[in-house]
Amino acid sequence: MHISEGVLSVPVLMTGAALTAIGTTIGLKRLDYEHIAQVGILAALFFVASLIHVPIGPSSVHLLLNGIVGLLLGWAAFPALLTGLTLQAVFLQFGGITVLGVNSFNLAGPAVLCGFLFRSIVINQTKYALMAAFACGALSVFFTSLMVAISLIWTEESFFQIAALVISAHIPVMIIEGLITMFCIAFLKKVQPAALSVFHQ
């Protein structure tokens, strides 16, 4: 869900860059050498999943997978998603360098929030774990689309219709992301349950 360059105002760009810098600093402090590979794999997963996108005004619709990234990485979702977005901006011209901070925070902020809200249920509960995983995947996309909408409206109120379109266009993506997150968590709980709590100890 990339916002293009030349759309957002300077205050919105600076705020996004500052918040992303804070989140990335926290994520890097909590990241140790042993788990860099896991962060890299999830960054690559995000990179590939979001390659196919449909432009909608100054933004676009595509898979995000930030819910599963937030569940598995916690604060490390910031450096993972920032890396993926940087590579996309440099090599594929998705989004751009000036909007990198805003785009990163719009993705990583909801990832960390939803990971925090649902991880204890996903890790410790058997009965509601998959429902929580679905909610985490779906709500991560919803909050990301909401933050994209807010970024646009704070720049210019005339973007309201486009902002509403961004949210409504992501409703199918919310359902798909919820299902993907649910199936991924179900698989991990069977074959590698320890992977769910590596970054939350």
C-alpha positions in Angstrom: 0.0 0.0 0.0 2.5 2.6 -1.3 1.8 6.3 -1.3 3.5 7.8 -4.3 6.1 10.6 -4.1 5.0 14.2 -4.5 1.6 13.6 -2.8 2.1 14.2 0.9 3.0 17.4 2.7 6.3 18.0 4.4 4.9 17.8 7.9 3.4 14.4 7.2 6.6 13.2 5.6 8.7 14.4 8.5 6.3 12.9 11.1 6.3 9.5 9.3 10.1 9.5 9.0 10.6 10.3 12.7 8.1 7.6 13.9 9.7 5.0 11.6 13.2 6.0 12.9 12.0 5.4 16.5 10.3 2.1 15.6 13.3 0.9 13.7 15.7 1.8 16.5 13.6 -0.2 19.0 13.4 -3.1 16.6 17.1 -3.2 16.0 17.8 -3.1 19.7 15.6 -6.1 20.2 17.1 -8.0 17.3 20.0 -10.4 17.9 22.4 -12.0 15.4 20.8 -15.4 15.7 17.5 -14.3 14.4 18.6 -12.0 11.5 17.8 -14.8 9.0 14.2 -15.0 10.2 13.8 -11.3 9.8 15.3 -11.5 6.3 13.0 -14.3 5.3 9.9 -12.3 6.4 11.2 -9.1 4.7 11.6 -11.1 1.5 8.1 -12.6 1.9 6.7 -9.1 2.2 8.7 -7.9 -0.8 7.4 -10.7 -3.0 3.8 -10.6 -1.8 3.4 -6.9 -2.5 5.0 -7.0 -6.0 1.6 -7.5 -7.7 -0.4 -4.3 -7.0 -3.3 -2.4 -8.5 -2.9 1.4 -8.5 -5.7 3.4 -6.8 -5.1 7.2 -7.2 -1.9 8.0 -5.3 -1.9 4.6 -3.5 -2.3 1.0 -4.5 -3.8 -2.3 -3.5 -1.8 -5.5 -2.9 -1.1 -8.2 -0.3 0.8 -6.9 2.7 1.3 -9.8 5.1 2.1 -7.3 7.8 -0.1 -9.2 10.3 2.0 -12.3 10.2 5.2 -10.2 10.2 4.0 -8.4 13.4 3.0 -11.7 15.1 6.4 -13.3 14.4 8.7 -10.4 14.7 7.2 -7.8 17.1 9.2 -4.6 17.0 11.6 -6.2 14.5 8.8 -5.7 12.0 10.0 -2.1 11.6 13.5 -2.9 10.1 12.0 -5.9 8.2 9.3 -3.9 6.4 11.6 -0.8 6.0 14.1 -3.0 4.2 11.4 -4.5 1.9 10.0 -1.0 1.1 13.5 0.4 0.5 14.3 -2.3 -2.0 11.0 -1.8 -3.8 11.5 2.0 -3.9 15.1 1.7 -5.3 14.7 -1.2 -7.8 11.0 -1.0 -8.7 10.0 2.6 -8.1 7.1 1.5 -5.8 6.4 4.4 -3.5 9.6 6.3 -3.3 12.5 7.4 -1.0 10.8 10.6 0.3 7.7 8.7 1.4 9.6 5.8 2.8 9.1 6.9 6.4 5.4 7.3 6.0 4.9 4.1 4.1 7.0 2.1 6.6 5.2 3.4 9.6 1.8 2.8 8.0 2.7 -0.8 7.5 4.9 -1.6 10.5 2.9 0.4 13.1 -0.3 -1.8 12.7 1.9 -4.9 12.4 3.5 -4.2 15.9 0.1 -3.2 17.4 -1.8 -6.2 16.2 1.0 -8.5 17.0 1.0 -7.2 20.6 -2.8 -7.4 20.8 -3.1 -11.0 19.5 0.2 -12.9 20.1 -0.7 -14.1 23.7 -3.9 -15.6 22.4 -2.1 -17.1 19.3 0.7 -18.6 21.4 -1.1 -19.7 24.6 -4.7 -20.5 23.5 -5.7 -23.5 21.5 -9.4 -22.8 21.0 -9.2 -19.2 19.8 -5.7 -19.1 18.4 -6.8 -19.3 14.7 -9.5 -16.8 15.2 -7.0 -14.4 16.8 -4.6 -15.0 13.8 -7.4 -14.2 11.4 -8.2 -11.0 13.3 -4.5 -10.0 13.4 -4.1 -10.4 9.6 -7.4 -8.6 8.8 -7.0 -5.8 11.3 -3.4 -5.1 10.3 -4.6 -4.4 6.8 -7.5 -2.3 8.0 -5.3 -0.2 10.3 -2.8 0.2 7.5 -5.4 1.4 5.0 -6.8 3.7 7.7 -3.4 5.2 8.3 -2.9 5.7 4.6 -6.2 7.5 4.5 -5.2 9.7 7.4 -1.9 10.5 5.8 -3.7 11.7 2.7 -6.4 13.7 4.5 -3.8 15.4 6.7 -2.0 16.5 3.6 -5.1 17.8 1.7 -8.8 17.5 2.7 -9.7 17.1 -1.0 -8.1 13.6 -0.8 -11.1 12.4 1.3 -12.8 10.5 -1.5 -9.5 8.8 -2.5 -8.9 8.0 1.2 -12.3 6.4 1.4 -11.6 4.4 -1.8 -8.4 3.1 -0.3 -10.1 1.7 2.7 -13.1 0.2 0.8 -10.8 -1.3 -1.8 -8.9 -3.2 0.9 -11.9 -5.0 2.3 -11.3 -8.1 0.2 -7.6 -7.9 1.0 -8.4 -7.9 4.7 -10.3 -11.2 4.4 -7.5 -12.8 2.3 -4.8 -11.6 4.7 -6.8 -12.9 7.6 -7.0 -16.4 6.0 -3.4 -16.4 5.0 -2.3 -15.4 8.5 -4.6 -18.1 10.0 -3.2 -20.9 7.8 0.4 -19.8 8.5 -0.1 -19.8 12.2 -1.9 -23.2 12.1 1.1 -24.6 10.2 3.7 -23.1 12.5 1.9 -24.3 15.7 2.2 -27.8 14.3 5.7 -27.8 13.0 7.6 -25.0 14.8 5.6 -23.5 17.7 8.8 -22.0 19.2 9.0 -19.6 16.2 5.9 -17.8 17.5 7.6 -16.6 20.6 11.2 -15.9 19.6 10.8 -12.1 19.5 8.3 -11.8 22.4 10.4 -13.3 25.3 
